[in-house]
Amino acid sequence: MRLHFPIDQLWRQVRKMGAQERQYSLNAPVAEPVPDIVTRFNQGGAEIALEDVDVTGGVLGSHGAQIVLYIPDQGQGIDEVLKDGPKGKRVHVADCQTLEQMRQRNRFQRYQAVVNVTGDFNVFGFSMSQRQSVKDTARLRVCINCLKHLNYKGYVTERGQASQILSRFNLKDFFAEHSTLFRHLPTTFIEPKSGYADDWKEISRNFRARKNYSCESCRVDLNAHKNLLHCHHIDGNKRNNSVTNLQALCADCHRKQPLHDNMYVKAADLSVIQKLRKSQGVLGDTTDWNDLFQLIDPPYQGLLRLYRSRNEPKPEIGFGVMDASGKVSAEVEIAWPRAKFAVVDDEAAKLRLSALGWKAVTLEEALRKFRDGK
């Protein structure tokens, strides 16, 4: 239905008030409001009902934001927890077996949901030494069952590496690695402008140009999307702009580097990078397993390692599924084209592939099948 809007009358009233006409557009996008769980980051999180906790790719979320669940009440063990955080109740990042057991015992509501990338959590309990209730912060450890559920960094499949993977776990890295799955990111991921040299933009532009806007790690050519090529400080010092300390990296390779400073990648940007990698031969059916682990979107890496451990055929990464007319109708991160099988983000993607004659499972379903031995 076409609506008539008396804009001329409106502008007459504007002029009567002594104001000037301004350019405007009725097509401006309306920003999605940021959920409370993100805006209340510095207030210790928010209470979230069970029905508002979502699972995306095996990872916990709520209202489009990634979250963690933990139990603030440490009981009479609070003294020990404040001395040694890892001895406290574990933090959950995935929908693991422990959470399933808590649901079955109707104890799920003991958990607090927070957007926390620091690792320090507000806790309380009854201090036996002080004979009173106390509140403070403790650096709690991630749940081992969560790491198993996701096969994070190969926690299940890489023999002898489990203890190292656990000790190196970092919530900042974890959130950055799973940023493509969520619409809203922690406010701490907004990179501060301070710390860089005054002429950093010019230094970065000139360096990337000398590298012909190509990633020095995966070799993807980003001349058509120069904003997706970053200039990385190898030692993490933003003022060390020596040529030997700089590296031109695509946004995906950049976030996977040590000292990446909380880099995150939007799903749309990763899609562009994967398309270019495919078209330029960086990704293809001849890509070996080790390169696939480096080039795949990190949320899928644990699953990919599980497939290799079962001697499954090697999949293709960043595959475009075509419709009957030969036009790419759907893009999937991991696929077996000959079998017309793919692993996708969500149920909506499953339905799209089904309409194209493909079979698909969500990343969460695939992880659960491996976990439950199905």
Stockholm file with secondary structure:
# STOCKHOLM 1.0

chainA/1-374         MRLHFPIDQLWRQVRKMGAQERQYSLNAPVAEPVPDIVTRFNQGGAEIALEDVDVTGGVLGSHGAQIVLYIPDQGQGIDEVLKDGPKGKRVHVADCQTLEQMRQRNRFQRYQAVVNVTGDFNVFGFSMSQRQSVKDTARLRVCINCLKHLNYKGYVTERGQASQILSRFNLKDFFAEHSTLFRHLPTTFIEPKSGYADDWKEISRNFRARKNYSCESCRVDLNAHKNLLHCHHIDGNKRNNSVTNLQALCADCHRKQPLHDNMYVKAADLSVIQKLRKSQGVLGDTTDWNDLFQLIDPPYQGLLRLYRSRNEPKPEIGFGVMDASGKVSAEVEIAWPRAKFAVVDDEAAKLRLSALGWKAVTLEEALRKFRDGK
#=GR chainA/1-374 SS CCCCCCHHHHHHHHHHTTCCCCCCCSCCCCCCCCCHHHHTGGGTCBCCCGGGCEEETTEEEETTEECEEECCBCGGGHHHHHHCGGGSCCBBCBCCHHHHHHHHTTCGGGCEEECCSSSEEEEEEEETTTTEEEEEEEECCBCHHHHHHHTGGGTTTSTTCHHHHHHHCCHHHHHHHTGGGCSBCCGGGSCCSTTSCTTHHHHHHHHHHHTTTBCTTTCCBCTTCGGGEEEEETTSCTTCCCGGGEEEEEHHHHHTSTTCCSCCCCHHHHHHHHHHHHHTTSSSTTCCHHHHHHHSCGGGHHHHHHHHHTTCCCCEEEEEEECTTSCEEEEEEEEEGGGTEEEESSHHHHHHHHHTTCEEEEHHHHHHHHHTTC
#=GC SS_cons         CCCCCCHHHHHHHHHHTTCCCCCCCSCCCCCCCCCHHHHTGGGTCBCCCGGGCEEETTEEEETTEECEEECCBCGGGHHHHHHCGGGSCCBBCBCCHHHHHHHHTTCGGGCEEECCSSSEEEEEEEETTTTEEEEEEEECCBCHHHHHHHTGGGTTTSTTCHHHHHHHCCHHHHHHHTGGGCSBCCGGGSCCSTTSCTTHHHHHHHHHHHTTTBCTTTCCBCTTCGGGEEEEETTSCTTCCCGGGEEEEEHHHHHTSTTCCSCCCCHHHHHHHHHHHHHTTSSSTTCCHHHHHHHSCGGGHHHHHHHHHTTCCCCEEEEEEECTTSCEEEEEEEEEGGGTEEEESSHHHHHHHHHTTCEEEEHHHHHHHHHTTC
//
